[in-house]
Amino acid sequence: MRVFITGTAGFIGFQLARRLIDAGHTVVGYDAMTDYYDRRLKEARHAILARSNRFSAVVARLEDADRLGEAADMAKPDIIVHLAAQAGVRYSIDNPQAYVDANLIGSFNVLEVARRLKPRHLLLASTSSVYGGNATMPFAEVDKADLPITLYAATKKAMEAMAHSHAHLFGVPTTCFRFFTVYGPWGRPDMALYKFVDAMLADRPIDIYGEGRMKRDFTFIDDLVEAVVRLIDVPPVVGAPVSAAGVTDSLSPVAPYRVVNIAGGTSVGLIDFIEAIEAALGKTARRNLLPMQPGDVRETFADHRLLEALTGYRPATPVAAGVKAFVDWYIEYHQTMN
């Protein structure tokens, strides 16, 4: 199988590409190597992928439609997985233009590539942030998601809408998956787990927003990659919804298009998450309790039943095990970098 993946120098794209390469597939990766966070981490990820002759990389921006098209033509993909994006809830307040450029214009360019090349399946990364101000939990794919509270969430919801229209008009089977707080080895430095471990090892206090009363449906990276790999083999077909007791399919009635949550359906308190970090590091955090930040929500909690009905799989790595894996990687990575 030939796979074209955008964002292979990123956290999730790297891990997915590595899994597919190890399984014998050919991957062409496309990444802009932006300086949103330390490029050395992105370069280290790509260097690992480059050890295989089944991987090739193109460094360019999603907004460069010509370069994106050339890279996709080179890939001759059976499957396209669009993971590249401007990430980060809070950064969208400071630099909104980056989100419009990458998540709207860039995603449109990917859709146009899929329109032309007609892959067997187009898969696009969305986010739990699209549920925004929804109060009913667990968040289900068929719930309305019209109340985004950050521009990041708004651009991702807009991408979903554009993808649906393309699927309807041009017939490319399309799945949008909504990720829920993904964490694990090779994670991003702007995410809480990385920041907490970095601060605790340096004996700095950790900033805990929402006075620690927030809860998240944490998803370990290996579980997420497993779910994506399984979804690759389940392209949506109009008129063929999943049939399982208690499951409402998000399959569009007018397009080969579906939205799927990827999460385990377990909401974990932020303080419990921090205690898992303390256990993995063998030291107690100095806690600096702060109020909620703009754009944050109190809780995320996914309905996982559609994912399980489609793939027979549900993310289930315990937080303690996932955090320990991250801490082990963090220590080893920074020892090699120093």
C-alpha positions in Angstrom: 0.0 0.0 0.0 1.2 3.5 -0.8 0.3 6.2 1.7 0.7 10.0 1.4 0.8 11.5 4.9 0.9 15.2 5.7 2.6 16.1 9.0 5.1 13.3 9.2 7.5 15.4 11.3 4.7 16.0 13.8 3.9 13.9 16.8 1.0 11.8 15.4 2.2 11.8 11.8 5.6 10.5 12.7 4.1 7.6 14.8 1.6 6.7 12.2 4.3 6.7 9.4 6.6 4.6 11.5 3.9 2.0 12.1 3.0 1.8 8.4 6.6 1.6 7.3 7.2 -1.2 9.8 4.2 -3.1 8.4 5.8 -2.9 4.9 4.0 0.0 3.4 5.5 2.9 1.4 5.1 6.3 2.9 5.7 9.8 1.3 5.7 12.4 4.1 4.9 16.1 3.6 5.8 18.6 6.4 6.7 22.3 6.6 9.0 22.0 9.5 7.6 25.2 11.0 9.2 26.7 14.1 6.0 26.5 16.2 8.2 24.4 18.5 11.8 23.1 18.5 12.6 22.0 14.9 15.2 19.6 16.3 12.5 17.4 17.6 10.8 17.3 14.2 14.1 16.6 12.5 14.8 13.8 14.9 11.5 12.2 14.0 12.1 12.5 10.3 15.6 11.1 10.7 14.2 7.9 12.3 11.7 7.5 9.4 14.5 8.1 6.8 16.3 5.0 8.0 13.9 3.1 5.9 14.0 3.1 2.0 10.2 2.9 2.1 10.0 6.5 3.3 10.7 9.7 1.5 10.0 13.3 2.7 9.0 16.5 1.0 9.6 19.7 3.1 7.1 22.4 2.1 3.9 24.2 3.3 0.4 23.0 2.8 -0.4 26.4 1.4 1.9 25.8 -1.5 -0.6 24.0 -3.7 1.8 23.3 -6.6 4.4 21.7 -4.3 1.7 19.7 -2.5 0.4 18.4 -5.8 3.8 17.4 -7.0 4.5 15.5 -3.8 1.2 13.7 -4.0 1.8 12.8 -7.6 5.2 11.3 -6.6 3.5 9.3 -3.9 0.8 7.8 -6.2 -1.2 7.2 -3.0 -3.7 4.5 -2.4 -4.5 6.3 0.9 -4.1 9.9 1.9 -3.9 10.8 5.6 -4.0 14.5 6.4 -2.5 15.2 9.8 -0.6 18.4 9.2 -2.2 21.5 10.9 -1.4 24.5 13.0 -2.1 23.0 16.4 -2.6 24.5 19.8 -5.8 26.0 21.3 -4.1 29.0 23.0 -1.8 29.9 20.2 -4.8 30.4 18.0 -5.6 33.5 20.1 -2.2 35.0 19.6 -1.7 34.1 15.9 -5.0 33.4 14.2 -3.7 33.9 10.7 -1.5 30.7 11.0 -4.7 28.7 11.5 -6.5 30.2 8.6 -3.5 29.5 6.4 -2.7 25.9 7.4 -6.1 24.6 8.5 -8.3 26.2 6.0 -6.3 26.9 2.9 -3.9 24.0 3.4 -6.7 21.6 4.1 -8.6 22.8 1.0 -5.4 22.1 -1.0 -5.3 18.5 0.3 -9.0 18.1 -0.6 -8.2 19.2 -4.1 -5.4 16.7 -4.4 -7.7 14.0 -3.3 -10.3 15.2 -5.8 -7.8 14.8 -8.6 -6.0 11.6 -7.5 -9.1 9.7 -6.2 -7.4 7.6 -3.4 -9.3 4.6 -2.0 -9.7 6.5 1.3 -9.0 10.0 2.5 -8.6 10.4 6.2 -8.4 13.8 8.0 -7.5 14.7 11.5 -10.0 16.8 13.4 -10.2 17.4 17.1 -12.4 17.1 20.2 -12.2 20.9 20.4 -15.0 21.1 17.8 -17.5 20.1 20.5 -16.7 23.5 22.1 -19.5 24.6 24.3 -21.5 21.4 24.2 -22.6 20.4 27.7 -24.0 16.9 27.0 -21.5 14.1 27.5 -20.1 11.8 26.3 -19.5 13.7 23.1 -21.0 11.7 20.2 -20.2 12.2 16.6 -23.8 12.9 15.7 -24.1 15.7 18.2 -24.2 19.2 16.8 -20.8 20.9 17.0 -21.7 24.5 16.2 -20.3 26.2 19.2 -16.5 26.4 18.8 -14.8 28.6 21.5 -11.5 29.0 19.7 -10.5 29.7 16.2 -8.5 26.5 16.2 -11.7 24.6 16.7 -13.6 26.7 14.2 -11.0 26.0 11.5 -11.2 22.2 12.2 -15.0 22.2 12.0 -14.8 24.2 8.7 -12.4 21.6 7.4 -14.9 18.9 8.2 -17.6 20.8 6.4 -15.4 21.3 3.3 -14.5 17.6 3.3 -18.2 16.6 3.4 -18.9 18.8 0.4 -16.0 17.3 -1.5 -17.0 13.8 -0.7 -20.5 14.5 -1.9 -19.4 16.2 -5.1 -16.5 14.1 -6.1 -17.1 10.7 -4.4 -13.9 10.3 -2.5 -14.5 8.1 0.6 -13.6 10.4 3.5 -13.3 9.9 7.3 -12.7 12.7 9.7 -11.4 11.5 13.1 -11.7 13.6 16.2 -8.7 13.2 18.5 -9.0 13.5 22.3 -5.9 14.8 24.1 -3.3 12.5 22.6 -0.1 12.0 24.6 2.9 9.7 24.7 6.6 9.3 23.5 7.7 11.9 21.0 4.9 14.3 22.1 4.8 18.0 21.5 6.7 20.4 23.9 3.7 22.8 24.0 1.4 20.1 25.6 0.8 19.8 29.3 2.6 16.4 29.8 5.8 17.6 28.3 5.7 20.9 30.1 5.0 19.2 33.5 7.8 16.7 33.1 10.2 19.4 32.0 9.4 21.6 34.9 9.4 18.9 37.5 12.8 17.6 36.5 14.2 21.1 36.7 12.5 21.6 40.2 10.3 24.3 38.8 6.6 24.6 39.8 4.0 23.5 37.3 1.1 25.8 36.3 -2.2 24.0 36.7 -5.1 25.8 35.1 -8.7 25.5 36.2 -7.4 25.0 39.7 -6.9 21.4 38.7 -10.6 20.7 38.3 -10.4 19.9 34.6 -10.9 16.4 33.2 -9.7 15.0 29.9 -10.3 11.8 27.8 -6.6 11.1 27.4 -5.6 8.9 24.5 -2.2 7.2 24.4 -0.4 7.6 21.0 -0.1 3.8 20.3 -3.8 3.4 20.8 -4.6 6.3 18.5 -2.3 4.9 15.8 -3.9 1.5 16.0 -7.3 3.1 15.6 -6.2 5.1 12.6 -4.6 2.0 10.9 -7.8 0.1 11.4 -10.0 2.9 10.1 -7.9 3.0 6.9 -9.6 -0.3 6.0 -13.1 1.0 6.7 -13.9 3.6 4.0 -17.5 4.9 4.3 -20.0 3.8 1.7 -23.3 5.7 1.2 -26.2 3.7 2.3 -24.1 1.2 4.4 -24.2 2.4 8.0 -22.6 0.3 10.7 -25.1 -2.0 12.4 -24.5 -2.4 16.1 -26.7 -2.2 19.1 -26.7 1.2 20.7 -24.6 2.8 18.0 -25.7 5.7 15.9 -23.5 6.0 12.8 -22.4 9.5 11.7 -22.3 8.3 8.0 -23.7 11.0 5.7 -26.9 10.2 3.9 -25.6 12.0 0.8 -21.8 11.4 0.7 -19.3 8.7 1.5 -18.3 10.6 4.6 -18.1 9.8 8.3 -16.8 11.4 11.5 -15.3 9.1 14.2 -14.1 9.9 17.7 -10.8 8.3 18.7 -10.7 8.0 22.4 -11.2 5.4 25.1 -14.3 7.0 26.6 -12.8 7.5 30.1 -12.5 11.0 31.5 -9.5 11.4 33.9 -9.0 14.3 36.3 -6.1 16.6 35.7 -4.8 16.0 39.3 -5.0 12.2 38.7 -2.9 12.7 35.6 -0.3 14.8 37.5 -0.2 12.1 40.2 0.7 9.6 37.5 3.6 11.9 36.4 4.8 12.1 40.0 4.7 8.4 40.3 6.7 7.9 37.1 9.3 10.5 38.1 9.4 9.5 41.8 9.0 13.1 42.9 6.3 15.5 43.9 5.3 18.5 41.8 5.2 22.0 43.2 1.8 23.0 42.1 0.8 26.5 41.1 -3.0 26.6 40.8 -4.3 29.1 38.3 -7.7 30.0 36.9 -9.1 28.7 33.6 -7.5 30.1 30.4 -9.5 31.5 27.5 -10.4 28.7 25.1 -10.2 25.9 27.6 -13.1 23.6 28.5 -13.7 21.9 31.9 -14.1 18.4 30.5 -13.8 16.2 27.4 -15.4 12.8 27.3 -15.9 10.8 24.1 -18.5 8.3 23.1 -16.2 5.5 21.7 -18.9 3.2 20.5 -18.8 4.0 16.8 -15.1 3.5 16.7 -15.4 0.1 18.4 -18.3 -0.9 16.1 -16.3 0.0 13.0 -12.9 -1.5 14.0 -13.5 -3.9 16.9 -11.0 -1.7 18.9 -11.1 0.8 21.7 -8.1 2.7 23.2 -7.5 1.3 26.6 -3.9 2.0 27.8 -4.0 3.1 31.4 -2.8 6.7 32.1 -0.2 5.4 34.5 1.4 3.2 31.8 1.2 5.8 29.1 2.7 8.5 31.3 5.5 6.1 32.3 6.3 5.5 28.6 6.5 9.2 27.9 8.8 9.9 30.9 11.1 7.1 29.8 11.3 8.5 26.3 11.7 12.1 27.6 14.7 11.2 29.7 16.4 9.2 27.0 15.7 11.8 24.3 17.1 14.7 26.3 20.2 12.7 27.3 21.0 12.2 23.6 20.4 15.9 22.8 22.7 17.2 25.6 
